[in-house]
Amino acid sequence: MQHMLWYINFLFFYIIVSIIPPNCVEIVPLGADLTIKCSTREADFTHFPRKENVREFIYEETLYIMISDITHGNEGSYKCPFKHLIVKITEQSMAKEILKFRLVGETFMLFFKCAERRQVKWTSLSGRTGSITIISSIVYMNENFKNRVKSADRIHFMTLSISPVAFEDAGKYIPDFGFHINLVTIQVKAFPTTEVYPGCRVQLSCSVSHVLANMHVELIWIKLSGYSSVHVKTQKLKLGTVENSLWIEDLKEEEITKWTCLVFNENNLVALAPITLKYITSSKSDITTSINVYTAMTTGYIDEKATNGIIIVNVLVVCLIFIILTLVIVLALERMETSDAKNTEVQINEPLPEEIQYASVRFIKEQRGAKYTAVETIEHLPEETEYASVGLTNEQRGK
């Protein structure tokens, strides 16, 4: 009996909590972005005002309600299972800076009070500066925003919109009338092209313009399948890392148009970045030709790990070639020095040609006997023979 009473009390408490969830008030600055998370296990209890700037997305049994450029029209009650959120708008922000994420091609809006003259100063990531000035509803801008800026008057405020957003629009926007905004831009690309053939490989890349030190951004590639999503790859971004690349090989027709990059910040879904691939069917010969073209185009454009591996291998090969050439040059120089030393030694050891000296002797006999009176030395000339001549008088011959 006691167990039955306990079960009835628990069931009553569960029903009361489900029907009347606890209230929670969320105060949001005018023009900011807001993400509300609800469990999808009991979708019947999820109720919220649906507006043009509200999007819904389900991922891993969680319903994400994303409100961009929030206005007074988004105020109200947002009911989720075991949660009742009341959203209220304030025109004063306690935060020094509001962070916004925008996909390339979307609209970025600034909000401010009505006035005769307003100005926004823009500083890009590279340090470039620009400005947008509104005087009597006339917009003055520099070349960076040419033909992409519009202003509009509303009941309680004015808006300034930039559309379509370019990847280079990222940076700080400091108005003289409202909140400072740090805009992070997002883009998705397919390499070499969004037109793909069966059997080809395509690289999908999802990147953000920058990451701040206090941000916790994750880029997640998913493949949509009906009403559910399949996780493929997650990349947690750090300072200096702004991209999550994904290679798709052996594409199948049912996989072509269902790839999406989810951008999370602080575990809240802040942006959806879908990409559409066009599947091309043609004859076998055309497919073979296209695959060859794709192969030629993708040669040298490979993922980061393969690129790093190739760079390391190339450096090692260059170092090895340099060492081999150095050894060859050193050995060649040593051989040349050894050969020169041997030639010099041979020349030193060779005997010099002998010099032959000849003398001319003249005999003159005096009364007491013959006497050599003179000896003349004749210098040797190469390969010439000198002879000595001796002259005798008749007296000398007789004796």
Stockholm file with secondary structure:
# STOCKHOLM 1.0

chainA/1-399         MQHMLWYINFLFFYIIVSIIPPNCVEIVPLGADLTIKCSTREADFTHFPRKENVREFIYEETLYIMISDITHGNEGSYKCPFKHLIVKITEQSMAKEILKFRLVGETFMLFFKCAERRQVKWTSLSGRTGSITIISSIVYMNENFKNRVKSADRIHFMTLSISPVAFEDAGKYIPDFGFHINLVTIQVKAFPTTEVYPGCRVQLSCSVSHVLANMHVELIWIKLSGYSSVHVKTQKLKLGTVENSLWIEDLKEEEITKWTCLVFNENNLVALAPITLKYITSSKSDITTSINVYTAMTTGYIDEKATNGIIIVNVLVVCLIFIILTLVIVLALERMETSDAKNTEVQINEPLPEEIQYASVRFIKEQRGAKYTAVETIEHLPEETEYASVGLTNEQRGK
#=GR chainA/1-399 SS CHHHHHHHHHHHHHHHHHHSCCEEEEEEETTCCEEEEEESTTGGGCBCCCCTTEEEEEETTEEEEEECSCCGGGCEEEEETTEEEEEEEESSCSSSEEEEEEETTSCEEEEECCCSEEEEEEEETTSCEEEEEEETTEEEECGGGTTCEEEEECSSCEEEEECSCCGGGCEEEEESSSCEEEEEEEEEEEESCSEECTTCCEEEEEEESCCCTTCCEEEEEEEEETTEEEEEEEEECCTTCCEEEEEECSCCGGGTTCEEEEEEETTEEEEEEEECCEECCCCHHHHHHHHHHHHHHHTTCCCHHHHHHHHHHHHHHHHHHHHHHHHHHHHHHHHHHHHHHHHHHHHHHSCCCCCCCEEEEEEEEETTEEEEEEEEEECCCTTCCCCCCCCCCHHHHHC
#=GC SS_cons         CHHHHHHHHHHHHHHHHHHSCCEEEEEEETTCCEEEEEESTTGGGCBCCCCTTEEEEEETTEEEEEECSCCGGGCEEEEETTEEEEEEEESSCSSSEEEEEEETTSCEEEEECCCSEEEEEEEETTSCEEEEEEETTEEEECGGGTTCEEEEECSSCEEEEECSCCGGGCEEEEESSSCEEEEEEEEEEEESCSEECTTCCEEEEEEESCCCTTCCEEEEEEEEETTEEEEEEEEECCTTCCEEEEEECSCCGGGTTCEEEEEEETTEEEEEEEECCEECCCCHHHHHHHHHHHHHHHTTCCCHHHHHHHHHHHHHHHHHHHHHHHHHHHHHHHHHHHHHHHHHHHHHHSCCCCCCCEEEEEEEEETTEEEEEEEEEECCCTTCCCCCCCCCCHHHHHC
//
